[in-house]
């Protein structure tokens, strides 16, 4: 057992000292306030760039949704809190010019506040933009979700979700 721990420590040290970089960011932040509906979501991420093509990351997505209904003078509020763990692996496949990068993410969504074991496994293609060559900021646009959903996004089976007019936008900072 000690030999296995030593081997894992050496491999981890080698990976950490390779040409890799750690970044932090926000993949989703949003709010919606209406007369009878309030919602917001917040999804910080931390990632590790193994090399120029492969990245591993972990996100945590918190969502709050409250709806107020009034029927015959009786007011009721329905509140939902969601918390998802979102690990993913990103493969960067190519460039468009020298500031845009095409990528595809293999993502998992695991519900932590759901007693029914909701999860989803999706592929999410996108485009990343690094405005400065030596800059630390990157913006990433995920265009859609394709995969299998088990009660995360409202289905139990095949999932195709997204629109080119409203991508998921993430902002990342290299540490």
N, C-alpha and C positions, 0 to 999 in steps of 0.2 A: 504494500500500500504506500509506503514511504517513497519507493522508487517511482510509482505512478505520479505521485504528487510532485516529485522533483522534475520529472519529464514534462509535466504540464506547466510547471513554473518556468522552465527553460524555454518552452515553446511560446508561452505568453510573453516572456521578456523579449524574445526574438521578434515577435510580431509588433510589440510596442515600440521597439527601436528601429523598425524598418521604416520605409518612406511612407508613413501613414500620418493621418491627421484626424484630430477630434473636432467635431463641430456641434453646435447647439442651434436650435431654431424653433420656430412655430410653424406647424403645418396647417393649422386651422384656428382662426379666431373669428367669432361672429356673434352678432346679437340681433334680436328681432323683438321689438316692443310695439304692441298694438293694443287696442282697447281691452280686449279680453284674452290676450295671449302674450306671454313673455317667454323668451328663450335666449340662451346664450351657450356657446361652446368654446372650449379652450383646449389646445392640443400641443403641448411642448414636446420636443424630440431631442435626443442626443444620438450622435452617430460617429462612426469610426470608418474613415476611408482607408481601406487596406492597400489599394493601389489606385491607379487612374481609372480603372474599370469597375472595381468591386467596392461596395460600401455596405456595412451592416448598421442598422439603427433600431432604436426602440422609442416609441412614442406612447404617451398616455393621453387619452382623449376624454375630457369631462364634459358632459352636457346637462343642462337644466332646462326643463320645459314645464310651464305652468299655464293652464287654461282655466278661465273662469266662465261658468255658464249660469244663466239665470232663467229659471222656469217657474212661472206663476209666483213671482216674488221671492222664491227660494234661491239663494246663491250657493253654488258649490264650486270648489277649486280642486283641480286634478293636477298634481305635481309629480313629475317624473325626473329622477336623477339617473344618469347613465355614466359608467366609467368603463372604458375599454383599454386594454393593453394592446399595443399595435407594433409588434416587431416586423421588420422587413429587411430584405436583401435587395440592393439596387445594382443593376448592371448598366453601365454607361457604354452604349454601343457605337457612338460616332459623334461627329461634330458637324455643325452648320456654321461655316465661317470659323472664327476662333473664339467667339463669345457664347455660342449656343451649343448645347449638348443634348443628344437624344438618349433617353434612358427608359428602362422598364423595371418596375418594382414587383417583387413577389411578396405580398403582404398577408399578414394574419391579423384578424380582429378577434379578441377574446373578451367577452363580457365578464367584468368582475363583480358587478352588482346584480347579476341575473342568476337566479337559482336554477333556471332551466338549462344552463350550459350553452348559451348562444355563442356562435362563432361564425367567422367567414374567412375564406381563403381566396384571395383575388390577385389578378395581374393588373397592374396600373401603368400604362405607358405615359410618357410625358416628355417635356422639354425643360431643360435648366438653362438659365441665363446668368453668366458671370460678367457684370458690366465692366470691371477693370481686370487687366491681366494679372496684376499682383494684389488685387483686392481680396478682402476677406468675406465679402457678402455674396450670396448666391440666391437667386429666386428660382423656384421649381414649380412647374405647372403640370399637375396630373390631370389627364384629359378624361379618363373614364375608369370604371371598375368592371372587370370581367372575371367571373369565377363562380364559386359555390358559396351560398349564404344559408346559414341555419339560424334564422330569426334575429339577425342583427339589423338588416335593412328591410325587414318586413316580408321576406320570402323564406321559403324552405326549399331550396333547389338552385337552379341556374340563375345567375345574377348578371345583368348588363345595366349599368347605371352610369350616367354622366351626360354631359353636353359640351360641345366645343365652345359654346358661348359662355359657359360658367364653369371653368376648371377649378380644381382645388389648388390653392396657391400656398406655397411655403416659402418662408424667408429663413436663411441659414447664415450663421457666422462661424468662420473657422477660428478655433482657439490657437 
